[in-house]
């Protein structure tokens, strides 16, 4: 770990960003164009003290998960992200068609949306969320191992299904399984896909039954999603999908018809951001 170079790189990248680059308001008292340390820490979902110590050359060796979060907060390119990993004493992630790194261009789109939105991988891993998505769905970026995949959690945790109306469960199970089958068909030797499939086959008889039907499909994006929020109750939303060129990432954007009760609920969630109606953030 090169503490001096790591601190210098973090500081310079932070100072190169403007609040507008990450959808933050520029207050009247701001004297510099760069972001504040606490703003970067907030974007990376870590404490200000932890991030400050990294810039002051006295922080601990950050984990790979922390580095991914910092790279996303600073809107680093893949080359810059790899440089960050090396400075912190880690080997950069392999460059395959699937990556946890969300491109700065896609992050800019996410930053500017005033409705819940998140970036997910083709394996159902949530890579980035805006405050609206955090308020609507909770923090979905902090899971580890196979549980990073919504598909895995769907078949192994009853808690995941509580976020959706009961009449949605059968269709979602089929769609998640069909989407995983599609990812498997692109590259049958993909180790991440095989680990997820094998883990699900070992844990869920329901998944095994659906997998053996050999359906290859995704859910129709025009069908509304019926969610159940812990404080607001049922919300019926539309979900627009913007797929990246490599088919390994997609931006999901949740909207509701203006003038409806669902729209009013969504507006409330957007206003409160990551404060889930008085509940502690997960």
VEXMINU-141110 format. One record per residue (C-alpha): z, x, y; residue in one letter. Coordinates in pm, 1 decimal, always signed. Example, Ala and Ser with C-alpha at 12.3 -4.5 7.8 and 13.67 -1.06 7.14 Angstrom:
2
+780.0 +1230.0 -450.0 A .
+714.0 +1367.0 -106.0 S .
***
This chain:
282
+0.0 +0.0 +0.0 X .
-113.5 +151.2 +329.7 X .
+140.9 -4.3 +564.8 X .
-3.3 +145.8 +883.3 X .
-361.7 +39.8 +818.3 X .
-255.7 -299.7 +684.7 X .
-51.3 -370.4 +997.1 X .
-333.5 -255.2 +1223.7 X .
-594.2 -464.9 +1042.6 X .
-379.9 -778.5 +1052.2 X .
-302.8 -737.6 +1420.2 X .
-665.1 -677.0 +1520.0 X .
-797.2 -970.1 +1317.6 X .
-525.7 -1196.7 +1462.2 X .
-606.5 -1091.0 +1817.4 X .
-979.9 -1146.9 +1757.0 X .
-927.9 -1516.4 +1678.3 X .
-910.4 -1782.5 +1945.4 X .
-701.8 -2097.3 +1905.9 X .
-1024.1 -2299.9 +1907.2 X .
-1145.7 -2103.6 +1604.1 X .
-871.3 -2256.8 +1391.9 X .
-853.6 -2599.4 +1561.9 X .
-539.4 -2520.3 +1762.2 X .
-490.6 -2636.0 +2120.0 X .
-486.8 -2368.9 +2390.9 X .
-168.4 -2433.5 +2588.2 X .
-148.8 -2368.7 +2964.0 X .
+102.6 -2085.6 +2918.5 X .
-108.0 -1880.1 +2678.6 X .
-176.6 -1539.0 +2832.6 X .
-398.8 -1389.2 +2563.3 X .
-698.7 -1516.3 +2368.0 X .
-566.8 -1413.4 +2027.6 X .
-345.9 -1614.7 +1796.3 X .
+29.7 -1575.9 +1796.1 X .
+203.4 -1445.0 +1486.7 X .
+376.7 -1775.2 +1428.1 X .
+40.4 -1952.7 +1437.2 X .
-105.4 -1728.7 +1167.1 X .
+210.4 -1772.8 +960.6 X .
+182.6 -2149.7 +993.8 X .
-181.7 -2148.2 +886.8 X .
-88.9 -1935.4 +583.8 X .
+213.5 -2154.4 +495.6 X .
+458.1 -1863.1 +511.6 X .
+753.6 -1779.3 +731.5 X .
+692.9 -1616.9 +1069.1 X .
+945.8 -1346.0 +979.3 X .
+753.5 -1250.8 +664.8 X .
+422.3 -1220.2 +846.3 X .
+579.6 -1038.7 +1143.0 X .
+727.9 -775.7 +913.7 X .
+382.9 -706.0 +769.5 X .
+245.9 -641.1 +1118.2 X .
+547.5 -423.0 +1198.3 X .
+489.7 -196.8 +895.7 X .
+815.4 -296.8 +729.2 X .
+717.8 -588.3 +508.4 X .
+727.8 -601.3 +126.9 X .
+417.1 -559.8 -82.1 X .
+249.7 -902.5 -54.9 X .
+140.7 -1078.2 -371.5 X .
-222.0 -1165.3 -436.8 X .
-141.6 -1531.2 -361.3 X .
+0.1 -1429.4 -23.6 X .
-306.5 -1219.6 +53.0 X .
-538.8 -1509.1 -27.7 X .
-339.2 -1728.3 +211.5 X .
-348.6 -1465.5 +488.8 X .
-722.5 -1410.7 +442.1 X .
-779.7 -1783.2 +473.7 X .
-557.4 -1811.6 +781.3 X .
-738.3 -1523.7 +955.2 X .
-1079.6 -1663.3 +854.2 X .
-1179.2 -1336.2 +688.0 X .
-1518.7 -1282.9 +530.1 X .
-1527.5 -1180.7 +163.4 X .
-1575.3 -815.6 +260.0 X .
-1278.0 -835.6 +495.9 X .
-1071.7 -1009.1 +230.1 X .
-1149.8 -732.7 -20.2 X .
-1050.1 -473.3 +241.5 X .
-720.9 -657.7 +294.4 X .
-650.1 -649.4 -79.5 X .
-712.1 -274.3 -98.0 X .
-488.9 -201.5 +201.7 X .
-210.7 -397.2 +31.6 X .
-252.8 -198.2 -290.4 X .
-428.5 -467.4 -492.4 X .
-763.2 -471.3 -665.0 X .
-991.9 -725.5 -495.6 X .
-1075.1 -1036.0 -701.3 X .
-1398.0 -1007.5 -901.2 X .
-1705.9 -1139.3 -727.4 X .
-1826.8 -1419.5 -948.4 X .
-1985.9 -1753.2 -870.7 X .
-1632.7 -1898.1 -855.0 X .
-1388.0 -1763.5 -598.6 X .
-1065.5 -1869.8 -429.3 X .
-1209.8 -1744.8 -102.2 X .
-1332.3 -2023.1 +124.9 X .
-1610.8 -1906.0 +353.3 X .
-1530.9 -1893.7 +728.5 X .
-1819.4 -2136.8 +788.3 X .
-1671.1 -2396.3 +554.0 X .
-1326.3 -2340.0 +704.8 X .
-1468.9 -2406.1 +1051.8 X .
-1596.9 -2741.9 +933.0 X .
-1258.1 -2819.8 +778.0 X .
-1075.0 -2718.6 +1097.7 X .
-1274.5 -2955.8 +1313.4 X .
-1234.0 -3269.1 +1106.2 X .
-991.4 -3527.8 +1242.3 X .
-956.0 -3702.6 +907.5 X .
-799.9 -3580.9 +579.5 X .
-1016.1 -3317.5 +409.9 X .
-977.7 -3037.3 +159.3 X .
-1180.2 -2773.8 -21.2 X .
-1166.1 -2780.6 -401.8 X .
-1320.1 -2571.0 -677.6 X .
-1529.7 -2707.5 -962.6 X .
-1216.5 -2679.2 -1179.2 X .
-1017.0 -2909.3 -952.8 X .
-821.8 -2632.6 -776.7 X .
-737.5 -2713.6 -414.0 X .
-822.3 -2404.9 -206.3 X .
-755.6 -2532.8 +146.4 X .
-623.9 -2849.4 +311.7 X .
-611.7 -2969.5 +668.5 X .
-293.3 -3138.5 +797.9 X .
-433.7 -3483.8 +726.8 X .
-490.8 -3403.8 +359.5 X .
-145.3 -3248.7 +340.0 X .
+4.3 -3572.1 +474.2 X .
-207.2 -3788.9 +244.3 X .
-181.3 -3594.9 -81.9 X .
+99.6 -3343.0 -34.1 X .
+68.9 -2967.1 -71.8 X .
-180.2 -2908.2 -351.9 X .
-233.4 -2535.3 -290.0 X .
+96.5 -2394.1 -416.8 X .
+52.5 -2446.9 -791.8 X .
+9.2 -2153.0 -1028.6 X .
-146.3 -2099.7 -1371.1 X .
-329.3 -2388.0 -1533.5 X .
-140.8 -2630.3 -1307.9 X .
-359.1 -2515.6 -1017.4 X .
-617.6 -2752.5 -1161.8 X .
-583.9 -3120.3 -1074.8 X .
-761.7 -3188.9 -1403.6 X .
-484.6 -3017.5 -1597.7 X .
-209.5 -3191.3 -1400.1 X .
-380.6 -3527.1 -1446.8 X .
-351.4 -3510.8 -1823.8 X .
-13.6 -3335.2 -1847.0 X .
+196.7 -3479.5 -1562.4 X .
+274.7 -3844.4 -1493.6 X .
+356.5 -3750.1 -1133.9 X .
-7.8 -3677.7 -1055.9 X .
-115.1 -4026.8 -1156.7 X .
+140.4 -4190.8 -931.3 X .
-81.9 -4106.1 -633.8 X .
-355.4 -4342.1 -760.7 X .
-363.2 -4713.9 -830.9 X .
-330.7 -4795.0 -1203.8 X .
-680.6 -4943.7 -1219.7 X .
-817.4 -4603.6 -1116.6 X .
-664.5 -4407.6 -1404.4 X .
-920.9 -4466.3 -1677.8 X .
-1220.9 -4390.7 -1454.5 X .
-1058.2 -4081.1 -1304.3 X .
-974.3 -3944.9 -1648.2 X .
-1337.0 -3984.2 -1757.5 X .
-1468.7 -3834.5 -1432.7 X .
-1237.5 -3532.4 -1445.3 X .
-1332.3 -3466.9 -1807.0 X .
-1702.3 -3509.0 -1732.8 X .
-1678.4 -3272.0 -1437.1 X .
-1509.2 -3009.0 -1652.1 X .
-1779.0 -3053.1 -1916.4 X .
-2038.0 -2991.9 -1641.7 X .
-1863.1 -2668.7 -1537.6 X .
-1854.2 -2562.8 -1902.8 X .
-2224.8 -2632.0 -1947.5 X .
-2313.3 -2401.0 -1654.7 X .
-2147.2 -2107.9 -1829.7 X .
-2003.6 -2171.0 -2178.2 X .
-1846.2 -1822.3 -2178.6 X .
-1656.6 -1871.3 -1851.4 X .
-1300.9 -1756.5 -1927.4 X .
-1140.5 -1981.9 -1666.1 X .
-1316.0 -2289.0 -1802.8 X .
-1230.1 -2200.1 -2163.0 X .
-863.8 -2142.8 -2076.3 X .
-846.5 -2481.6 -1904.2 X .
-1022.5 -2665.0 -2189.2 X .
-809.1 -2498.2 -2456.4 X .
-491.4 -2565.2 -2262.1 X .
-578.8 -2932.5 -2225.3 X .
-677.4 -2970.2 -2589.7 X .
-338.1 -2832.0 -2687.5 X .
-143.7 -3060.2 -2452.2 X .
-326.5 -3392.7 -2427.6 X .
-461.3 -3616.9 -2702.7 X .
-614.7 -3835.3 -2430.6 X .
-817.2 -3539.7 -2303.4 X .
-930.7 -3450.9 -2656.2 X .
-1062.2 -3803.4 -2709.5 X .
-1253.0 -3799.5 -2380.3 X .
-1381.7 -3443.4 -2427.9 X .
-1519.7 -3530.1 -2771.7 X .
-1728.2 -3808.5 -2613.3 X .
-1935.5 -3529.4 -2452.1 X .
-1995.1 -3703.3 -2121.7 X .
-2135.9 -3485.0 -1844.0 X .
-2086.5 -3655.1 -1510.4 X .
-1899.3 -3670.3 -1182.9 X .
-1748.9 -3975.5 -1021.7 X .
-1984.4 -4176.7 -802.6 X .
-1894.3 -4061.3 -448.4 X .
-1977.0 -4406.5 -308.7 X .
-1698.6 -4570.3 -509.1 X .
-1379.8 -4613.0 -301.9 X .
-1065.3 -4426.1 -395.4 X .
-749.2 -4636.2 -423.6 X .
-448.9 -4418.7 -353.1 X .
-79.3 -4503.7 -347.6 X .
+108.5 -4317.1 -74.0 X .
+487.5 -4290.6 -121.5 X .
+559.2 -4434.4 +224.4 X .
+246.0 -4626.7 +328.0 X .
+164.2 -4786.2 -5.2 X .
-193.7 -4853.6 -118.5 X .
-478.6 -4703.3 +82.2 X .
-845.4 -4758.8 -3.9 X .
-1061.7 -4471.9 +116.0 X .
-1414.3 -4341.5 +91.3 X .
-1464.4 -3980.0 -8.9 X .
-1766.7 -3790.5 +121.4 X .
-1849.0 -3469.9 -65.6 X .
-2017.8 -3158.3 +73.5 X .
-2102.7 -2918.9 -211.1 X .
-2142.2 -2543.3 -153.5 X .
-2465.0 -2372.4 -254.6 X .
-2314.5 -2216.6 -569.4 X .
-2179.1 -2556.5 -688.1 X .
-1835.7 -2395.6 -734.4 X .
-1670.0 -2540.2 -421.8 X .
-1683.6 -2873.0 -244.2 X .
-1543.7 -3013.8 +78.2 X .
-1389.4 -3359.5 +25.7 X .
-1360.2 -3576.3 +337.0 X .
-1152.7 -3896.0 +324.8 X .
-1242.5 -4182.1 +561.5 X .
-1176.2 -4554.9 +599.9 X .
-1367.3 -4841.0 +757.7 X .
-1269.9 -4877.4 +1127.0 X .
-1074.8 -5190.9 +1208.6 X .
-917.6 -5223.4 +863.9 X .
-554.6 -5182.6 +764.4 X .
-656.3 -4876.2 +562.8 X .
-804.4 -4722.0 +877.4 X .
-481.2 -4776.6 +1069.1 X .
-282.5 -4611.3 +790.7 X .
-520.3 -4317.6 +789.6 X .
-488.5 -4283.1 +1166.4 X .
-111.6 -4268.4 +1131.5 X .
-134.8 -3995.8 +868.3 X .
-372.3 -3798.8 +1088.2 X .
-133.9 -3816.6 +1383.5 X .
+173.4 -3706.4 +1192.4 X .
-11.1 -3418.6 +1024.1 X .
+200.6 -3242.8 +766.1 X .
+513.2 -3444.7 +852.3 X .
+492.4 -3695.5 +568.5 X .
+668.0 -3983.0 +746.3 X .
+1005.2 -3811.6 +746.7 X .
+977.8 -3666.9 +395.8 X .
+1034.9 -3297.6 +339.3 X .
+708.5 -3103.1 +288.3 X .
+654.2 -3006.0 -72.8 X .
***
